[in-house]
Amino acid sequence: MKRIVILGSTGSVGTSALDVAAQRPDDFKIVGLSAHRNVRLLAEQIRRFAPLAVSVSDAPAAHELAAAVDLAGIDVFSGRQSLERLATLPEADIVLVATAGTVSLLPTLAAIDAGKRIALANKEPLVMAGSIIMQRLRRSRAELIPVDSEHSAIFQCLQGQPRAALRRIYLTGSGGPFRTLPAKKFAAVTPAMALRHPKWSMGRKISIDSATLMNKGLELIEACCLFDVAEDQVEIIVHPEAIVHSMVEFCDGAVMAHLGITDMRLPIQYAFDYPCRRGNHLPPLGRTAMAQLTMSAPDLKRFPCLRIARDVARQAGTAGCVMNAANEVAVAAFLSGTIKFTDIPRIIGKIVNRHAYAAHPSLARILRLDAWARREAEQLC
Ligand SMILES: NC(=O)c1ccc[n+]([C@@H]2O[C@H](COP(=O)([O-])OP(=O)(O)OC[C@H]3O[C@@H](n4cnc5c(N)ncnc54)[C@H](OP(=O)(O)O)[C@@H]3O)[C@@H](O)[C@H]2O)c1
């Protein structure tokens, strides 16, 4: 029986993870759940999964939760460090990190120090502080299993292969909702248009990142950290069918690909079961889905976020943290109607260029720069 904490249980990945756990009650026990402010859904999840502890972002949400559901015998954390407390719950074996944005950086580090298995869906902490996370991992008995579908695919392709045999990663992406949109129409893109992803059903922030292709840029940096490769060893491929979740090329020229349906329950289950592989009720991929697989290079002119992210991946150091913070603010401003779709890369590019770069920043410096980049981006928005 594996005991699981889910950070971000009310989100798209979090609810998929609960579905995986609900299918196999003899194998998985949910011991911790967290939401930001979606108290109604969290209350339903508490009734259904009876966790030992839960977390919400602030005291008003905790009061609302107490009014909505019987919390007898359940620890309720709120406010500062509530996610850290949940992530280090002594009863937990696995911590699924599925919050949106950078809020889970410190909880992820806390879970590493506590020696947990971390199933990581949330890519922003790695973009912000990848080298610190990987360094801490090397010093602890914790393990990190990627849940982002592309990185899970790469991780799976690498099983049983010597690290030195890895030559190149082909990171695939569907191309998002504007794959074929002419450049002159980008300025008129609305949040409703950008939220309509052709292949995946996801939270709002990652959906906008998928429309700008910043998501692929974040994933490029994530891949460099997780698999210890240089930026130029990762090639991004636009693959609209979203069947090949990524590929790995080895030193002898052999390429291994991971194919599957577009359902996050697959990589979540893999991270929970690793190193085993177990059956499930998901539909098989089927031959017809594989009949036509097309692949092309991304258009960096129409998707400048991807160009910025590649420069940032090359620079490493503090650049990822600043890009990530500026992107989060710009995406929120676009969603609230304050800026245009085409302003997102413009704002991010300006802030990355004007920041005080450091190659090997401390965690404190990263946190200061994150706050600085958010203030600058808010002013520009
Ligand atoms: N969705 C996918 O298919 C997918 C695939 C690969 C990777 N990812 C990555 O997984 C992460 C989660 O994505 P998602 O699509 O599941 O996001 P989502 O649907 O927006 O869910 C985010 C979750 O985080 C919680 N949350 C948001 N802000 C918070 C804060 N300030 N403090 C504490 N909790 C907070 C939300 O709580 P409330 O519900 O209460 O707001 C919710 O439970 C992202 O980093 C994304 O890039 C997602």
The ligand as an SDF file (V2000), in Angstrom:
LIG
                    3D

 48 52  0  0  0  0  0  0  0  0999 V2000
   -3.0120   19.6840  -16.6760 N   0  0  0  0  0  0  0  0  0  0  0  0
   -2.1540   18.9140  -17.3210 C   0  0  0  0  0  0  0  0  0  0  0  0
   -2.5400   18.0800  -18.1630 O   0  0  0  0  0  0  0  0  0  0  0  0
   -0.6730   19.0200  -17.0280 C   0  0  0  0  0  0  0  0  0  0  0  0
    0.2160   18.2360  -17.7530 C   0  0  0  0  0  0  0  0  0  0  0  0
    1.5640   18.2980  -17.4560 C   0  0  0  0  0  0  0  0  0  0  0  0
    2.0360   19.1480  -16.4760 C   0  0  0  0  0  0  0  0  0  0  0  0
    1.1530   19.9280  -15.8000 N   0  0  0  0  0  0  0  0  0  0  0  0
    1.6810   20.8370  -14.7600 C   0  0  0  0  0  0  0  0  0  0  0  0
    1.0660   20.4700  -13.5230 O   0  0  0  0  0  0  0  0  0  0  0  0
    0.8170   21.6370  -12.7450 C   0  0  0  0  0  0  0  0  0  0  0  0
   -0.6730   21.7070  -12.4240 C   0  0  0  0  0  0  0  0  0  0  0  0
   -1.3960   21.8850  -13.6320 O   0  0  0  0  0  0  0  0  0  0  0  0
   -2.9930   21.7890  -13.6690 P   0  0  0  0  0  0  0  0  0  0  0  0
   -3.3630   21.8980  -15.0920 O   0  0  0  0  0  0  0  0  0  0  0  0
   -3.4460   20.6200  -12.8810 O   0  0  0  0  0  0  0  0  0  0  0  0
   -3.3690   23.1430  -12.9010 O   0  0  0  0  0  0  0  0  0  0  0  0
   -4.7850   23.5930  -12.3330 P   0  0  0  0  0  0  0  0  0  0  0  0
   -5.8780   22.7710  -12.9260 O   0  0  0  0  0  0  0  0  0  0  0  0
   -4.8410   25.0650  -12.4630 O   0  0  0  0  0  0  0  0  0  0  0  0
   -4.6940   23.2020  -10.7690 O   0  0  0  0  0  0  0  0  0  0  0  0
   -3.8000   23.8360   -9.9200 C   0  0  0  0  0  0  0  0  0  0  0  0
   -3.9330   23.2930   -8.5060 C   0  0  0  0  0  0  0  0  0  0  0  0
   -3.0550   24.0620   -7.6710 O   0  0  0  0  0  0  0  0  0  0  0  0
   -3.8220   24.7570   -6.6680 C   0  0  0  0  0  0  0  0  0  0  0  0
   -3.2200   26.0890   -6.5160 N   0  0  0  0  0  0  0  0  0  0  0  0
   -3.2370   27.1050   -7.4130 C   0  0  0  0  0  0  0  0  0  0  0  0
   -2.6120   28.1880   -6.9060 N   0  0  0  0  0  0  0  0  0  0  0  0
   -2.2110   27.8450   -5.6550 C   0  0  0  0  0  0  0  0  0  0  0  0
   -1.5520   28.5530   -4.6060 C   0  0  0  0  0  0  0  0  0  0  0  0
   -1.1580   29.8310   -4.7400 N   0  0  0  0  0  0  0  0  0  0  0  0
   -1.3230   27.8870   -3.4590 N   0  0  0  0  0  0  0  0  0  0  0  0
   -1.6950   26.5910   -3.2950 C   0  0  0  0  0  0  0  0  0  0  0  0
   -2.3320   25.8710   -4.2450 N   0  0  0  0  0  0  0  0  0  0  0  0
   -2.5730   26.5080   -5.4190 C   0  0  0  0  0  0  0  0  0  0  0  0
   -5.2300   24.8140   -7.2080 C   0  0  0  0  0  0  0  0  0  0  0  0
   -6.1660   24.9690   -6.1440 O   0  0  0  0  0  0  0  0  0  0  0  0
   -7.6510   25.6280   -6.4310 P   0  0  0  0  0  0  0  0  0  0  0  0
   -8.3570   24.6090   -7.2830 O   0  0  0  0  0  0  0  0  0  0  0  0
   -8.2340   25.7570   -5.0630 O   0  0  0  0  0  0  0  0  0  0  0  0
   -7.4060   26.9240   -7.1340 O   0  0  0  0  0  0  0  0  0  0  0  0
   -5.3220   23.4460   -7.8960 C   0  0  0  0  0  0  0  0  0  0  0  0
   -5.5230   22.4420   -6.9300 O   0  0  0  0  0  0  0  0  0  0  0  0
    1.3250   22.8310  -13.5670 C   0  0  0  0  0  0  0  0  0  0  0  0
    2.6340   23.1550  -13.1760 O   0  0  0  0  0  0  0  0  0  0  0  0
    1.3450   22.3000  -14.9940 C   0  0  0  0  0  0  0  0  0  0  0  0
    2.3380   22.9170  -15.7850 O   0  0  0  0  0  0  0  0  0  0  0  0
   -0.1750   19.8770  -16.0470 C   0  0  0  0  0  0  0  0  0  0  0  0
  1  2  1  0
  2  3  2  0
  2  4  1  0
  4  5  1  0
  4 48  2  0
  5  6  2  0
  6  7  1  0
  7  8  2  0
  8  9  1  0
  8 48  1  0
  9 10  1  0
  9 46  1  0
 10 11  1  0
 11 12  1  0
 11 44  1  0
 12 13  1  0
 13 14  1  0
 14 15  2  0
 14 16  1  0
 14 17  1  0
 17 18  1  0
 18 19  2  0
 18 20  1  0
 18 21  1  0
 21 22  1  0
 22 23  1  0
 23 24  1  0
 23 42  1  0
 24 25  1  0
 25 26  1  0
 25 36  1  0
 26 27  1  0
 26 35  1  0
 27 28  2  0
 28 29  1  0
 29 30  1  0
 29 35  2  0
 30 31  1  0
 30 32  2  0
 32 33  1  0
 33 34  2  0
 34 35  1  0
 36 37  1  0
 36 42  1  0
 37 38  1  0
 38 39  2  0
 38 40  1  0
 38 41  1  0
 42 43  1  0
 44 45  1  0
 44 46  1  0
 46 47  1  0
M  CHG  2   8   1  16  -1
M  END
$$$$
